[in-house]
Amino acid sequence: MTEEQNLREKGQRRIEWAKSRMPVLSSIAQRWRSETPLQGIRIAACLHVTTETANLVLTLKDGGAEVVLTASNPLSTQDDVVAALNQVYGVKTYARRGVDSQTYYGHIRHALEMQPQITMDDGADLVNLLHSERRDLIPGVLAGTEETTTGVIRLKAMEKDGVLAYPIIAVNDALTKHMFDNRYGTGQSTIDGILRATNQLIAGSVFVVAGYGWCGRGVAQRARGMGANVIVVETDPLRALEAVMDGYRVTAMPEAAREGDIFVTVTGNINVIDRQHLLLMKDGAILANAGHFNVEINIKALAEMASSRQTVRENVEEFRLGDGQRLYVIGEGRLVNLAAAEGHPAHVMDMSFANQALTCEWLIRGKPSLEKKVYPVPAEIDALVARLKLESMGIKLQELTPEQKDYLASYSLGTE
Ligand SMILES: NC(=O)c1ccc[n+]([C@@H]2O[C@H](COP(=O)([O-])OP(=O)(O)OC[C@H]3O[C@@H](n4cnc5c(N)ncnc54)[C@H](O)[C@@H]3O)[C@@H](O)[C@H]2O)c1
């Protein structure tokens, strides 16, 4: 068997494995095969090219859509999935792991050639390119969806400046997305990435988590579960207070920098670990980022300060500073869970991608009249995804009795 055949068969087997752990998405695909609600709709998807994403695009295809897929990060692509999608499933996929920035954007440009009616983005790079270079395509776009917090922030900034040219649904903001994907998905897969890259013992280590949002809560919780002493760094007083009451030590980065053995940034912000913090770190400290862009750790400053830089393990670079201090960066400071592991488990992506799929159906079937704004996922879709997920897990809900429904809707009854 050739290397290429091996690769596509491996991809196919892994896509099937993920499918068996995505019952909600599979039930949508099954319904769509007869209803084909997306018949003839052109969708350009810019998402991490993983086994779970493969199942989303195959579901969209089952719904009748024509789909092209391009990567949303140069290091998150799984090449076996690309091979299987292109050669087994017939989905045009433009992606290769480890491409440079020029090729990365070149792939997005290729994807846009299909003249999408719906854009599906993770981080808003595709939307950005469409708005800057391919404005000629904008009249043909009905709407878009956005998968992650950073993308939603960028799109809301575009809306505020009056430059967003078509409506986008913030899939990230669905409760059945960020409460589970960001928290439990990022929590588990970030630790997975650090372990696969370093094989470091977490127990007894000082583990610094910068950002106590949906993702940061998950990372802190999982690191504590493995026996780490977790320090949280936050800029928002409410979230810092929440971390304190959740039992974590909370402090500012200059203090945390001196103590940490392992650092994870997950803020969506820039230079959260900056030049002055790097200089304070212990010899041997490990740095990883789980936020969307590779700007949270100032790697440029680290490279400038380093007297040498070498790859010491797969996905781990050592930077040696002037006084002999060695700092280790995982996956070039890109999303560690995708660069050094496989991303979120299928079980949790099942809900995120069910939201993506059902939102597309709502956009096409429901024909909602939308302005050039960022909109939430309809609450009914969120509730349906939660119900379907519970059903797939065989978990029963207590239904409200008619008396209880009346009681909750009235104001006449008080203290008895
Ligand atoms: N790795 C993944 O697979 C994955 C999955 C989902 C989201 N994300 C990304 O992770 C990032 C965080 O997402 P989220 O949903 O947790 O966002 P969030 O808004 O819920 O949380 C971010 C937190 O970071 C804090 N913060 C901002 N600047 C900071 C700084 N300088 N120092 C310390 N804290 C700071 C904010 O106050 C906020 O509490 C985003 O970039 C998002 O796109 C990654």
The ligand as an ORCA input file, in Angstrom:
! r2SCAN-3c Opt
* xyz 0 1
  N      -8.027     25.718     22.298
  C      -9.258     25.582     21.840
  O      -9.615     24.561     21.258
  C     -10.246     26.676     22.084
  C     -11.614     26.373     22.224
  C     -12.505     27.415     22.475
  C     -12.027     28.715     22.550
  N     -10.692     28.966     22.363
  C     -10.112     30.329     22.444
  O      -9.653     30.506     23.785
  C      -9.674     31.901     24.115
  C     -10.498     32.103     25.386
  O     -11.842     31.725     25.151
  P     -12.946     31.769     26.326
  O     -14.193     31.257     25.734
  O     -12.411     31.185     27.578
  O     -13.064     33.374     26.497
  P     -13.611     34.185     27.752
  O     -13.895     35.559     27.248
  O     -14.695     33.423     28.444
  O     -12.344     34.242     28.743
  C     -11.164     34.938     28.505
  C     -10.674     35.450     29.866
  O      -9.356     35.973     29.723
  C      -9.238     37.120     30.586
  N      -8.109     37.951     30.142
  C      -8.026     38.831     29.133
  N      -6.796     39.387     29.080
  C      -6.077     38.815     30.073
  C      -4.740     38.960     30.533
  N      -3.901     39.811     29.942
  N      -4.341     38.206     31.587
  C      -5.174     37.353     32.210
  N      -6.475     37.169     31.824
  C      -6.898     37.894     30.774
  C     -10.599     37.798     30.430
  O     -10.841     38.697     31.504
  C     -11.540     36.601     30.422
  O     -11.998     36.260     31.712
  C     -10.239     32.589     22.872
  O      -9.164     33.008     22.049
  C     -11.024     31.488     22.183
  O     -11.234     31.751     20.818
  C      -9.802     27.977     22.169
*
